[in-house]
Amino acid sequence: MKIKKILNNNAFITHTDDHQELIVVGKAVAYGKHVNEEVDESKIYKTFAPVSRGDRKLIL
């Protein structure tokens, strides 16, 4: 998984093979890394993918 944008030492943005953007979170997962570097996937704790506006539902 390659870094596209570093948010902080614990989070970065990447893209999947089908060009979907993901936010990746993990303890020190981006520490000392630079854009386009590979990341150790064993440090990844969670990944977040955006939901398109058409898929959102109001929960009351």
C-alpha distance matrix in Angstrom:
0.0 3.8 6.8 9.5 12.1 12.9 15.4 16.5 15.8 14.8 12.9 10.7 10.0 7.2 8.1 8.2 9.8 13.1 12.4 12.8 11.9 10.5 11.5 9.9 12.6 13.2 15.8 15.1 11.3 11.5 14.8 15.5 12.3 12.6 11.1 8.9 8.2 5.5 5.8 8.0 7.4 11.2 11.7 10.4 13.7 13.5 11.8 14.2 14.7 17.7 20.8 22.9 26.4 28.1 26.5 27.6 30.7 33.1 33.6 36.9
3.8 0.0 3.8 6.4 9.4 10.6 13.7 15.1 14.7 14.6 12.5 9.5 8.8 6.2 7.8 9.4 10.9 13.9 12.3 13.1 11.7 11.0 11.7 10.7 13.5 14.4 16.7 15.2 11.6 10.5 13.7 13.8 10.2 9.5 7.5 5.2 5.4 4.6 6.4 9.8 10.3 13.9 13.6 12.6 15.9 15.6 13.6 15.4 15.8 18.3 21.6 23.4 26.7 28.7 27.6 28.5 31.9 34.1 34.8 38.1
6.8 3.8 0.0 3.8 5.8 6.9 10.1 11.7 11.9 12.1 9.8 6.5 6.2 5.2 8.3 10.9 13.2 15.5 13.2 13.4 11.0 10.2 10.0 9.4 11.9 13.2 15.2 13.4 10.3 8.3 11.5 11.9 8.3 7.2 5.1 5.0 5.8 6.7 7.3 11.0 11.7 15.0 13.7 12.6 15.5 15.0 13.1 14.5 15.1 17.2 20.8 22.6 25.7 28.1 27.1 27.6 30.9 32.8 33.6 36.7
9.5 6.4 3.8 0.0 3.8 6.9 9.8 12.4 13.7 14.1 11.1 7.4 5.5 5.0 7.4 10.8 13.1 14.6 11.6 12.0 9.4 9.8 10.0 10.8 13.6 15.7 17.9 16.2 13.4 11.0 14.2 14.4 11.0 8.8 5.5 6.1 8.6 10.1 11.1 14.8 15.1 18.5 17.1 15.5 17.9 16.8 14.3 14.7 14.6 15.9 19.4 20.7 23.6 26.1 25.6 26.2 29.7 31.6 32.7 35.8
12.1 9.4 5.8 3.8 0.0 3.8 6.4 9.3 11.3 12.0 9.1 5.7 5.1 7.0 10.1 13.7 16.4 17.6 14.3 14.0 10.7 10.6 9.5 10.5 12.5 14.7 16.5 14.8 12.6 9.9 12.6 13.2 10.4 8.5 6.2 8.6 10.5 12.2 12.4 15.9 16.4 19.3 17.1 15.6 17.6 16.5 14.4 14.4 14.9 15.8 19.5 21.0 23.5 26.4 25.9 26.0 29.3 30.8 31.8 34.7
12.9 10.6 6.9 6.9 3.8 0.0 3.8 5.7 7.6 8.8 6.6 4.3 6.4 9.0 12.6 15.9 18.9 20.4 17.4 16.6 13.1 11.9 9.7 9.8 10.7 12.3 13.5 11.5 10.0 7.0 9.3 10.4 8.4 7.6 7.1 10.1 10.7 12.3 11.6 14.7 15.5 17.8 15.1 14.1 15.9 15.4 14.1 14.6 16.0 17.2 21.0 23.0 25.3 28.3 27.5 27.2 30.2 31.4 32.0 34.7
15.4 13.7 10.1 9.8 6.4 3.8 0.0 3.8 7.1 7.7 5.4 5.0 7.2 10.8 14.3 17.5 20.8 21.8 18.9 17.4 13.6 12.1 9.1 9.6 9.7 11.8 12.9 11.6 10.9 8.6 10.6 12.5 11.4 11.2 10.9 13.8 14.4 15.5 14.1 16.7 17.0 18.9 15.8 14.4 15.3 14.5 13.6 13.5 15.2 16.1 19.7 21.9 23.7 27.0 26.2 25.3 28.2 29.0 29.5 31.9
16.5 15.1 11.7 12.4 9.3 5.7 3.8 0.0 3.8 5.4 5.3 6.8 10.1 13.3 17.0 19.9 23.3 24.7 21.9 20.4 16.8 14.7 11.4 10.7 9.5 10.5 10.5 8.7 9.2 7.1 7.9 10.3 10.3 11.2 12.2 15.2 14.8 15.8 13.9 15.9 16.7 17.9 14.5 13.8 14.6 14.7 14.8 15.4 17.7 19.0 22.6 25.0 26.9 30.1 29.0 27.9 30.6 31.2 31.2 33.4
15.8 14.7 11.9 13.7 11.3 7.6 7.1 3.8 0.0 3.8 5.9 8.0 11.7 14.3 18.1 20.5 23.7 25.6 23.3 21.9 18.5 16.0 12.8 10.9 9.1 8.6 7.7 5.2 6.4 4.8 4.6 7.8 8.6 10.7 12.6 15.2 13.8 14.4 12.0 13.4 14.6 15.3 11.8 12.0 13.2 14.2 15.0 16.4 19.2 21.1 24.6 27.3 29.5 32.5 31.0 30.1 32.6 33.4 33.1 35.4
14.8 14.6 12.1 14.1 12.0 8.8 7.7 5.4 3.8 0.0 3.8 7.2 10.8 13.3 16.9 18.9 22.3 24.1 22.0 20.2 16.9 13.9 10.5 8.3 5.6 5.3 5.2 4.8 5.3 5.9 7.2 10.8 10.9 13.1 14.2 16.3 15.0 14.7 11.7 12.5 12.8 13.3 9.6 9.2 9.7 10.6 11.8 13.4 16.5 18.6 22.1 25.1 27.2 30.1 28.3 27.4 29.7 30.5 30.0 32.3
12.9 12.5 9.8 11.1 9.1 6.6 5.4 5.3 5.9 3.8 0.0 3.8 7.1 10.0 13.5 15.8 19.3 20.8 18.5 16.6 13.2 10.4 6.9 5.5 4.5 6.5 8.3 8.0 6.8 6.5 9.2 12.2 11.2 12.4 12.5 14.4 13.9 13.7 11.2 12.8 12.6 14.0 10.9 9.2 9.9 9.6 9.5 10.6 13.3 15.2 18.8 21.6 23.9 26.7 25.2 24.4 27.1 28.1 28.0 30.5
10.7 9.5 6.5 7.4 5.7 4.3 5.0 6.8 8.0 7.2 3.8 0.0 3.8 6.7 10.4 13.1 16.5 18.0 15.4 14.0 10.6 8.4 5.9 5.5 6.9 9.2 11.4 10.4 8.2 6.8 10.1 12.2 10.1 10.3 9.5 11.2 11.4 11.6 10.1 12.6 12.5 14.8 12.3 10.5 12.0 11.2 9.8 10.6 12.3 14.2 17.9 20.3 22.8 25.7 24.4 24.1 27.1 28.5 28.9 31.7
10.0 8.8 6.2 5.5 5.1 6.4 7.2 10.1 11.7 10.8 7.1 3.8 0.0 3.8 7.1 10.3 13.6 14.6 11.8 10.5 7.0 5.7 4.6 6.2 9.1 12.0 14.7 14.1 11.4 10.1 13.7 15.3 12.6 11.8 9.8 10.8 12.0 12.2 11.5 14.3 13.7 16.5 14.7 12.2 13.8 12.0 9.5 9.5 10.1 11.6 15.4 17.4 20.1 22.8 21.8 21.9 25.2 26.9 27.7 30.7
7.2 6.2 5.2 5.0 7.0 9.0 10.8 13.3 14.3 13.3 10.0 6.7 3.8 0.0 3.8 6.9 10.0 11.5 9.0 8.4 5.9 5.3 6.5 7.3 10.9 13.4 16.4 15.7 12.5 11.5 15.2 16.4 13.2 12.3 9.7 9.3 10.7 10.4 10.3 13.3 12.4 15.8 14.8 12.3 14.5 12.8 9.9 10.4 10.2 12.3 15.7 17.5 20.7 22.9 21.9 22.6 26.0 28.2 29.1 32.4
8.1 7.8 8.3 7.4 10.1 12.6 14.3 17.0 18.1 16.9 13.5 10.4 7.1 3.8 0.0 3.8 6.7 7.8 5.3 5.4 4.5 5.8 8.7 10.0 13.8 16.4 19.6 19.3 15.9 15.2 18.9 19.9 16.5 15.3 12.3 11.0 12.9 12.2 12.8 15.5 14.1 17.7 17.3 14.6 16.7 14.5 11.2 11.2 9.8 11.7 14.6 15.9 19.4 21.2 20.3 21.6 25.1 27.7 28.8 32.3
8.2 9.4 10.9 10.8 13.7 15.9 17.5 19.9 20.5 18.9 15.8 13.1 10.3 6.9 3.8 0.0 3.8 5.4 5.1 5.3 6.6 7.2 10.6 11.4 15.1 17.4 20.8 20.9 17.3 17.3 21.1 22.2 18.8 18.1 15.3 13.4 14.7 13.2 13.7 15.7 13.7 17.2 17.6 14.8 16.7 14.6 11.2 11.7 10.0 12.4 14.7 16.1 19.8 21.0 19.7 21.5 24.9 27.7 28.8 32.4
9.8 10.9 13.2 13.1 16.4 18.9 20.8 23.3 23.7 22.3 19.3 16.5 13.6 10.0 6.7 3.8 0.0 3.8 5.4 7.4 9.7 11.0 14.4 15.0 18.7 20.7 24.0 24.0 20.2 20.2 23.8 24.5 21.0 20.0 17.1 14.5 15.9 14.4 15.6 17.5 15.7 19.2 20.2 17.7 19.9 18.0 14.8 15.3 13.4 15.5 17.3 18.1 21.9 22.6 21.6 23.8 27.2 30.3 31.5 35.2
13.1 13.9 15.5 14.6 17.6 20.4 21.8 24.7 25.6 24.1 20.8 18.0 14.6 11.5 7.8 5.4 3.8 0.0 3.8 5.7 9.1 11.2 14.9 16.4 20.1 22.6 26.1 26.3 22.7 22.5 26.3 27.2 23.7 22.4 19.3 17.1 19.0 17.8 18.8 20.8 18.7 22.1 22.8 20.0 21.6 19.1 15.6 15.3 12.5 13.8 15.1 15.3 19.0 19.4 18.7 21.3 24.7 27.9 29.5 33.2
12.4 12.3 13.2 11.6 14.3 17.4 18.9 21.9 23.3 22.0 18.5 15.4 11.8 9.0 5.3 5.1 5.4 3.8 0.0 3.8 6.3 9.3 12.8 14.8 18.6 21.4 24.7 24.6 21.2 20.5 24.2 25.0 21.5 19.9 16.5 14.9 17.2 16.7 17.7 20.2 18.6 22.1 22.2 19.4 21.1 18.5 14.9 14.1 11.4 12.2 14.1 14.3 17.8 18.9 18.6 20.7 24.3 27.3 29.0 32.6
12.8 13.1 13.4 12.0 14.0 16.6 17.4 20.4 21.9 20.2 16.6 14.0 10.5 8.4 5.4 5.3 7.4 5.7 3.8 0.0 3.8 6.5 10.2 12.6 16.3 19.3 22.9 23.2 20.0 19.6 23.4 24.8 21.6 20.4 17.3 16.2 18.2 17.4 17.7 19.9 17.8 21.1 20.9 17.6 18.7 15.8 12.0 10.7 7.7 8.5 10.5 11.2 14.9 16.2 15.5 17.3 20.9 23.7 25.3 28.9
11.9 11.7 11.0 9.4 10.7 13.1 13.6 16.8 18.5 16.9 13.2 10.6 7.0 5.9 4.5 6.6 9.7 9.1 6.3 3.8 0.0 3.8 7.0 9.8 13.4 16.7 20.1 20.2 17.2 16.6 20.4 21.9 18.8 17.7 14.8 14.5 16.4 16.0 15.9 18.3 16.6 19.7 18.9 15.7 16.7 13.9 10.2 8.7 6.5 7.4 10.5 11.8 15.1 17.2 16.4 17.5 21.0 23.4 24.8 28.2
10.5 11.0 10.2 9.8 10.6 11.9 12.1 14.7 16.0 13.9 10.4 8.4 5.7 5.3 5.8 7.2 11.0 11.2 9.3 6.5 3.8 0.0 3.8 6.2 9.8 13.1 16.6 17.2 14.2 14.3 18.0 20.0 17.3 16.9 14.7 14.6 15.7 14.7 13.8 15.8 13.8 16.6 15.5 12.1 13.0 10.1 6.5 5.6 4.9 7.4 10.8 13.2 16.4 18.5 17.1 17.6 20.9 23.1 23.9 27.2
11.5 11.7 10.0 10.0 9.5 9.7 9.1 11.4 12.8 10.5 6.9 5.9 4.6 6.5 8.7 10.6 14.4 14.9 12.8 10.2 7.0 3.8 0.0 3.8 6.7 10.3 13.6 14.2 11.8 11.9 15.4 17.8 15.6 15.7 14.1 14.9 15.5 14.8 13.1 15.0 13.3 15.6 13.8 10.5 11.0 8.3 5.6 5.0 6.6 8.7 12.3 15.1 17.8 20.3 18.8 18.6 21.6 23.2 23.7 26.7
9.9 10.7 9.4 10.8 10.5 9.8 9.6 10.7 10.9 8.3 5.5 5.5 6.2 7.3 10.0 11.4 15.0 16.4 14.8 12.6 9.8 6.2 3.8 0.0 3.8 6.9 10.4 11.2 8.6 9.5 13.0 15.7 13.8 14.7 13.8 14.4 14.0 12.8 10.4 11.7 9.9 12.0 10.0 6.8 7.7 6.0 4.5 6.4 9.0 11.9 15.3 18.3 21.1 23.5 21.5 21.4 24.1 25.7 25.7 28.7
12.6 13.5 11.9 13.6 12.5 10.7 9.7 9.5 9.1 5.6 4.5 6.9 9.1 10.9 13.8 15.1 18.7 20.1 18.6 16.3 13.4 9.8 6.7 3.8 0.0 3.8 7.1 8.7 7.1 8.9 11.7 15.0 14.0 15.6 15.6 16.7 15.8 14.5 11.4 12.0 10.6 11.4 8.6 5.9 5.7 5.2 6.2 8.3 11.7 14.3 17.5 20.8 23.2 25.7 23.6 22.9 25.2 26.4 25.9 28.5
13.2 14.4 13.2 15.7 14.7 12.3 11.8 10.5 8.6 5.3 6.5 9.2 12.0 13.4 16.4 17.4 20.7 22.6 21.4 19.3 16.7 13.1 10.3 6.9 3.8 0.0 3.8 6.2 5.2 8.2 10.2 13.7 13.3 15.8 16.6 17.6 15.8 14.3 10.7 10.2 9.3 9.1 5.6 4.5 4.6 6.7 8.9 11.7 15.1 18.0 21.1 24.4 26.9 29.3 27.0 26.3 28.4 29.5 28.7 31.2
15.8 16.7 15.2 17.9 16.5 13.5 12.9 10.5 7.7 5.2 8.3 11.4 14.7 16.4 19.6 20.8 24.0 26.1 24.7 22.9 20.1 16.6 13.6 10.4 7.1 3.8 0.0 3.8 5.4 8.4 8.8 12.5 13.2 16.2 17.8 19.1 16.9 15.7 12.1 11.2 11.3 10.3 6.5 7.5 7.5 10.2 12.7 15.2 18.7 21.4 24.6 27.9 30.2 32.7 30.4 29.6 31.6 32.4 31.4 33.6
15.1 15.2 13.4 16.2 14.8 11.5 11.6 8.7 5.2 4.8 8.0 10.4 14.1 15.7 19.3 20.9 24.0 26.3 24.6 23.2 20.2 17.2 14.2 11.2 8.7 6.2 3.8 0.0 3.8 5.5 5.0 8.7 9.8 13.0 15.1 16.7 14.4 13.8 10.5 10.4 11.7 11.3 7.7 9.2 10.4 12.8 14.5 17.0 20.1 22.7 26.1 29.1 31.5 34.2 32.2 31.5 33.8 34.7 34.0 36.3
11.3 11.6 10.3 13.4 12.6 10.0 10.9 9.2 6.4 5.3 6.8 8.2 11.4 12.5 15.9 17.3 20.2 22.7 21.2 20.0 17.2 14.2 11.8 8.6 7.1 5.2 5.4 3.8 0.0 3.8 5.8 8.9 8.4 11.3 12.8 13.8 11.5 10.5 7.0 7.3 8.4 9.0 5.7 6.6 9.0 11.0 12.0 14.8 17.6 20.4 23.8 26.8 29.5 32.0 30.1 29.7 32.2 33.5 33.1 35.7
11.5 10.5 8.3 11.0 9.9 7.0 8.6 7.1 4.8 5.9 6.5 6.8 10.1 11.5 15.2 17.3 20.2 22.5 20.5 19.6 16.6 14.3 11.9 9.5 8.9 8.2 8.4 5.5 3.8 0.0 3.8 6.2 5.3 7.8 9.6 11.3 9.5 9.7 7.3 9.2 10.9 12.3 9.4 9.9 12.3 13.5 13.7 15.8 18.2 20.5 24.2 26.8 29.4 32.2 30.6 30.3 33.1 34.3 34.3 36.9
14.8 13.7 11.5 14.2 12.6 9.3 10.6 7.9 4.6 7.2 9.2 10.1 13.7 15.2 18.9 21.1 23.8 26.3 24.2 23.4 20.4 18.0 15.4 13.0 11.7 10.2 8.8 5.0 5.8 3.8 0.0 3.8 5.5 8.8 11.6 13.7 11.4 12.0 9.9 11.1 13.4 14.1 11.0 12.4 14.5 16.3 17.1 19.2 21.8 24.0 27.7 30.3 32.8 35.6 34.1 33.6 36.2 37.2 37.0 39.4
15.5 13.8 11.9 14.4 13.2 10.4 12.5 10.3 7.8 10.8 12.2 12.2 15.3 16.4 19.9 22.2 24.5 27.2 25.0 24.8 21.9 20.0 17.8 15.7 15.0 13.7 12.5 8.7 8.9 6.2 3.8 0.0 3.8 6.9 10.5 12.6 10.2 11.6 10.6 12.2 15.2 16.2 13.7 15.3 17.9 19.5 19.9 22.0 24.2 26.4 30.1 32.5 35.0 37.9 36.6 36.2 39.1 40.2 40.2 42.7
12.3 10.2 8.3 11.0 10.4 8.4 11.4 10.3 8.6 10.9 11.2 10.1 12.6 13.2 16.5 18.8 21.0 23.7 21.5 21.6 18.8 17.3 15.6 13.8 14.0 13.3 13.2 9.8 8.4 5.3 5.5 3.8 0.0 3.8 7.0 8.8 6.6 8.4 8.0 10.6 13.4 15.2 13.1 14.1 17.1 18.3 18.0 20.0 21.8 24.0 27.7 29.9 32.6 35.3 34.2 34.1 37.2 38.6 38.8 41.5
12.6 9.5 7.2 8.8 8.5 7.6 11.2 11.2 10.7 13.1 12.4 10.3 11.8 12.3 15.3 18.1 20.0 22.4 19.9 20.4 17.7 16.9 15.7 14.7 15.6 15.8 16.2 13.0 11.3 7.8 8.8 6.9 3.8 0.0 3.8 6.4 5.8 8.9 9.8 13.1 15.5 18.0 16.1 16.5 19.4 19.9 19.0 20.5 21.6 23.4 27.2 28.9 31.7 34.4 33.6 33.8 37.0 38.5 39.1 41.9
11.1 7.5 5.1 5.5 6.2 7.1 10.9 12.2 12.6 14.2 12.5 9.5 9.8 9.7 12.3 15.3 17.1 19.3 16.5 17.3 14.8 14.7 14.1 13.8 15.6 16.6 17.8 15.1 12.8 9.6 11.6 10.5 7.0 3.8 0.0 3.8 5.6 8.8 10.3 14.0 15.7 18.8 17.2 16.8 19.7 19.5 17.9 18.9 19.5 21.0 24.7 26.2 28.9 31.6 31.0 31.4 34.8 36.5 37.4 40.4
8.9 5.2 5.0 6.1 8.6 10.1 13.8 15.2 15.2 16.3 14.4 11.2 10.8 9.3 11.0 13.4 14.5 17.1 14.9 16.2 14.5 14.6 14.9 14.4 16.7 17.6 19.1 16.7 13.8 11.3 13.7 12.6 8.8 6.4 3.8 0.0 3.8 6.6 9.4 13.0 14.6 18.0 17.2 16.7 20.0 19.8 17.9 19.3 19.5 21.3 24.8 26.2 29.3 31.6 30.9 31.7 35.2 37.3 38.2 41.4
8.2 5.4 5.8 8.6 10.5 10.7 14.4 14.8 13.8 15.0 13.9 11.4 12.0 10.7 12.9 14.7 15.9 19.0 17.2 18.2 16.4 15.7 15.5 14.0 15.8 15.8 16.9 14.4 11.5 9.5 11.4 10.2 6.6 5.8 5.6 3.8 0.0 3.8 6.5 10.0 12.2 15.2 14.5 14.8 18.3 18.9 17.7 19.7 20.5 22.8 26.4 28.2 31.3 33.6 32.5 33.2 36.5 38.5 39.1 42.2
5.5 4.6 6.7 10.1 12.2 12.3 15.5 15.8 14.4 14.7 13.7 11.6 12.2 10.4 12.2 13.2 14.4 17.8 16.7 17.4 16.0 14.7 14.8 12.8 14.5 14.3 15.7 13.8 10.5 9.7 12.0 11.6 8.4 8.9 8.8 6.6 3.8 0.0 3.8 6.9 8.9 12.0 12.0 12.3 16.0 16.8 15.8 18.3 19.3 22.1 25.5 27.6 30.9 32.9 31.5 32.3 35.4 37.6 37.9 41.1
5.8 6.4 7.3 11.1 12.4 11.6 14.1 13.9 12.0 11.7 11.2 10.1 11.5 10.3 12.8 13.7 15.6 18.8 17.7 17.7 15.9 13.8 13.1 10.4 11.4 10.7 12.1 10.5 7.0 7.3 9.9 10.6 8.0 9.8 10.3 9.4 6.5 3.8 0.0 3.8 5.9 8.8 8.3 8.8 12.5 13.7 13.4 16.3 17.9 21.0 24.4 26.9 30.1 32.2 30.4 31.0 33.9 35.8 35.8 38.9
8.0 9.8 11.0 14.8 15.9 14.7 16.7 15.9 13.4 12.5 12.8 12.6 14.3 13.3 15.5 15.7 17.5 20.8 20.2 19.9 18.3 15.8 15.0 11.7 12.0 10.2 11.2 10.4 7.3 9.2 11.1 12.2 10.6 13.1 14.0 13.0 10.0 6.9 3.8 0.0 3.8 5.5 6.0 7.6 11.3 13.4 13.9 17.3 19.3 22.7 25.9 28.7 31.9 33.8 31.7 32.2 34.8 36.7 36.4 39.4
7.4 10.3 11.7 15.1 16.4 15.5 17.0 16.7 14.6 12.8 12.6 12.5 13.7 12.4 14.1 13.7 15.7 18.7 18.6 17.8 16.6 13.8 13.3 9.9 10.6 9.3 11.3 11.7 8.4 10.9 13.4 15.2 13.4 15.5 15.7 14.6 12.2 8.9 5.9 3.8 0.0 3.8 5.3 5.4 8.9 10.6 11.1 14.7 16.7 20.3 23.2 26.1 29.4 31.0 28.7 29.3 31.8 33.8 33.4 36.4
11.2 13.9 15.0 18.5 19.3 17.8 18.9 17.9 15.3 13.3 14.0 14.8 16.5 15.8 17.7 17.2 19.2 22.1 22.1 21.1 19.7 16.6 15.6 12.0 11.4 9.1 10.3 11.3 9.0 12.3 14.1 16.2 15.2 18.0 18.8 18.0 15.2 12.0 8.8 5.5 3.8 0.0 3.8 5.6 8.2 11.0 12.6 16.4 18.9 22.6 25.3 28.5 31.6 33.2 30.6 30.9 33.1 34.9 34.1 36.9
11.7 13.6 13.7 17.1 17.1 15.1 15.8 14.5 11.8 9.6 10.9 12.3 14.7 14.8 17.3 17.6 20.2 22.8 22.2 20.9 18.9 15.5 13.8 10.0 8.6 5.6 6.5 7.7 5.7 9.4 11.0 13.7 13.1 16.1 17.2 17.2 14.5 12.0 8.3 6.0 5.3 3.8 0.0 3.8 6.4 9.5 11.5 15.1 18.0 21.4 24.4 27.7 30.5 32.5 30.1 30.0 32.2 33.6 32.8 35.5
10.4 12.6 12.6 15.5 15.6 14.1 14.4 13.8 12.0 9.2 9.2 10.5 12.2 12.3 14.6 14.8 17.7 20.0 19.4 17.6 15.7 12.1 10.5 6.8 5.9 4.5 7.5 9.2 6.6 9.9 12.4 15.3 14.1 16.5 16.8 16.7 14.8 12.3 8.8 7.6 5.4 5.6 3.8 0.0 3.8 6.0 7.7 11.3 14.3 17.7 20.6 23.9 26.8 28.7 26.2 26.2 28.4 30.0 29.3 32.1
13.7 15.9 15.5 17.9 17.6 15.9 15.3 14.6 13.2 9.7 9.9 12.0 13.8 14.5 16.7 16.7 19.9 21.6 21.1 18.7 16.7 13.0 11.0 7.7 5.7 4.6 7.5 10.4 9.0 12.3 14.5 17.9 17.1 19.4 19.7 20.0 18.3 16.0 12.5 11.3 8.9 8.2 6.4 3.8 0.0 3.8 7.2 10.4 13.8 17.1 19.7 23.2 25.8 27.7 25.0 24.5 26.4 27.7 26.7 29.2
13.5 15.6 15.0 16.8 16.5 15.4 14.5 14.7 14.2 10.6 9.6 11.2 12.0 12.8 14.5 14.6 18.0 19.1 18.5 15.8 13.9 10.1 8.3 6.0 5.2 6.7 10.2 12.8 11.0 13.5 16.3 19.5 18.3 19.9 19.5 19.8 18.9 16.8 13.7 13.4 10.6 11.0 9.5 6.0 3.8 0.0 3.8 6.7 10.2 13.4 15.9 19.5 22.0 23.9 21.2 20.7 22.7 24.2 23.4 26.2
11.8 13.6 13.1 14.3 14.4 14.1 13.6 14.8 15.0 11.8 9.5 9.8 9.5 9.9 11.2 11.2 14.8 15.6 14.9 12.0 10.2 6.5 5.6 4.5 6.2 8.9 12.7 14.5 12.0 13.7 17.1 19.9 18.0 19.0 17.9 17.9 17.7 15.8 13.4 13.9 11.1 12.6 11.5 7.7 7.2 3.8 0.0 3.8 6.7 10.2 12.9 16.3 19.2 21.0 18.6 18.6 21.0 22.8 22.6 25.7
14.2 15.4 14.5 14.7 14.4 14.6 13.5 15.4 16.4 13.4 10.6 10.6 9.5 10.4 11.2 11.7 15.3 15.3 14.1 10.7 8.7 5.6 5.0 6.4 8.3 11.7 15.2 17.0 14.8 15.8 19.2 22.0 20.0 20.5 18.9 19.3 19.7 18.3 16.3 17.3 14.7 16.4 15.1 11.3 10.4 6.7 3.8 0.0 3.8 6.7 9.5 12.9 15.5 17.7 15.4 15.1 17.8 19.5 19.7 22.8
14.7 15.8 15.1 14.6 14.9 16.0 15.2 17.7 19.2 16.5 13.3 12.3 10.1 10.2 9.8 10.0 13.4 12.5 11.4 7.7 6.5 4.9 6.6 9.0 11.7 15.1 18.7 20.1 17.6 18.2 21.8 24.2 21.8 21.6 19.5 19.5 20.5 19.3 17.9 19.3 16.7 18.9 18.0 14.3 13.8 10.2 6.7 3.8 0.0 3.8 6.6 9.7 12.7 14.6 12.6 13.1 16.2 18.5 19.2 22.7
17.7 18.3 17.2 15.9 15.8 17.2 16.1 19.0 21.1 18.6 15.2 14.2 11.6 12.3 11.7 12.4 15.5 13.8 12.2 8.5 7.4 7.4 8.7 11.9 14.3 18.0 21.4 22.7 20.4 20.5 24.0 26.4 24.0 23.4 21.0 21.3 22.8 22.1 21.0 22.7 20.3 22.6 21.4 17.7 17.1 13.4 10.2 6.7 3.8 0.0 3.8 6.5 9.2 11.6 10.3 10.4 13.9 16.1 17.4 20.9
20.8 21.6 20.8 19.4 19.5 21.0 19.7 22.6 24.6 22.1 18.8 17.9 15.4 15.7 14.6 14.7 17.3 15.1 14.1 10.5 10.5 10.8 12.3 15.3 17.5 21.1 24.6 26.1 23.8 24.2 27.7 30.1 27.7 27.2 24.7 24.8 26.4 25.5 24.4 25.9 23.2 25.3 24.4 20.6 19.7 15.9 12.9 9.5 6.6 3.8 0.0 3.8 6.4 8.2 6.5 7.0 10.6 13.2 14.9 18.5
22.9 23.4 22.6 20.7 21.0 23.0 21.9 25.0 27.3 25.1 21.6 20.3 17.4 17.5 15.9 16.1 18.1 15.3 14.3 11.2 11.8 13.2 15.1 18.3 20.8 24.4 27.9 29.1 26.8 26.8 30.3 32.5 29.9 28.9 26.2 26.2 28.2 27.6 26.9 28.7 26.1 28.5 27.7 23.9 23.2 19.5 16.3 12.9 9.7 6.5 3.8 0.0 3.8 5.5 5.6 7.0 10.7 13.5 16.0 19.5
26.4 26.7 25.7 23.6 23.5 25.3 23.7 26.9 29.5 27.2 23.9 22.8 20.1 20.7 19.4 19.8 21.9 19.0 17.8 14.9 15.1 16.4 17.8 21.1 23.2 26.9 30.2 31.5 29.5 29.4 32.8 35.0 32.6 31.7 28.9 29.3 31.3 30.9 30.1 31.9 29.4 31.6 30.5 26.8 25.8 22.0 19.2 15.5 12.7 9.2 6.4 3.8 0.0 3.8 5.5 5.5 8.8 11.1 14.2 17.4
28.1 28.7 28.1 26.1 26.4 28.3 27.0 30.1 32.5 30.1 26.7 25.7 22.8 22.9 21.2 21.0 22.6 19.4 18.9 16.2 17.2 18.5 20.3 23.5 25.7 29.3 32.7 34.2 32.0 32.2 35.6 37.9 35.3 34.4 31.6 31.6 33.6 32.9 32.2 33.8 31.0 33.2 32.5 28.7 27.7 23.9 21.0 17.7 14.6 11.6 8.2 5.5 3.8 0.0 3.8 5.7 8.3 11.3 14.4 17.7
26.5 27.6 27.1 25.6 25.9 27.5 26.2 29.0 31.0 28.3 25.2 24.4 21.8 21.9 20.3 19.7 21.6 18.7 18.6 15.5 16.4 17.1 18.8 21.5 23.6 27.0 30.4 32.2 30.1 30.6 34.1 36.6 34.2 33.6 31.0 30.9 32.5 31.5 30.4 31.7 28.7 30.6 30.1 26.2 25.0 21.2 18.6 15.4 12.6 10.3 6.5 5.6 5.5 3.8 0.0 3.8 6.5 10.1 12.5 16.1
27.6 28.5 27.6 26.2 26.0 27.2 25.3 27.9 30.1 27.4 24.4 24.1 21.9 22.6 21.6 21.5 23.8 21.3 20.7 17.3 17.5 17.6 18.6 21.4 22.9 26.3 29.6 31.5 29.7 30.3 33.6 36.2 34.1 33.8 31.4 31.7 33.2 32.3 31.0 32.2 29.3 30.9 30.0 26.2 24.5 20.7 18.6 15.1 13.1 10.4 7.0 7.0 5.5 5.7 3.8 0.0 3.8 6.8 9.3 12.8
30.7 31.9 30.9 29.7 29.3 30.2 28.2 30.6 32.6 29.7 27.1 27.1 25.2 26.0 25.1 24.9 27.2 24.7 24.3 20.9 21.0 20.9 21.6 24.1 25.2 28.4 31.6 33.8 32.2 33.1 36.2 39.1 37.2 37.0 34.8 35.2 36.5 35.4 33.9 34.8 31.8 33.1 32.2 28.4 26.4 22.7 21.0 17.8 16.2 13.9 10.6 10.7 8.8 8.3 6.5 3.8 0.0 3.8 6.2 9.6
33.1 34.1 32.8 31.6 30.8 31.4 29.0 31.2 33.4 30.5 28.1 28.5 26.9 28.2 27.7 27.7 30.3 27.9 27.3 23.7 23.4 23.1 23.2 25.7 26.4 29.5 32.4 34.7 33.5 34.3 37.2 40.2 38.6 38.5 36.5 37.3 38.5 37.6 35.8 36.7 33.8 34.9 33.6 30.0 27.7 24.2 22.8 19.5 18.5 16.1 13.2 13.5 11.1 11.3 10.1 6.8 3.8 0.0 3.8 6.4
33.6 34.8 33.6 32.7 31.8 32.0 29.5 31.2 33.1 30.0 28.0 28.9 27.7 29.1 28.8 28.8 31.5 29.5 29.0 25.3 24.8 23.9 23.7 25.7 25.9 28.7 31.4 34.0 33.1 34.3 37.0 40.2 38.8 39.1 37.4 38.2 39.1 37.9 35.8 36.4 33.4 34.1 32.8 29.3 26.7 23.4 22.6 19.7 19.2 17.4 14.9 16.0 14.2 14.4 12.5 9.3 6.2 3.8 0.0 3.8
36.9 38.1 36.7 35.8 34.7 34.7 31.9 33.4 35.4 32.3 30.5 31.7 30.7 32.4 32.3 32.4 35.2 33.2 32.6 28.9 28.2 27.2 26.7 28.7 28.5 31.2 33.6 36.3 35.7 36.9 39.4 42.7 41.5 41.9 40.4 41.4 42.2 41.1 38.9 39.4 36.4 36.9 35.5 32.1 29.2 26.2 25.7 22.8 22.7 20.9 18.5 19.5 17.4 17.7 16.1 12.8 9.6 6.4 3.8 0.0
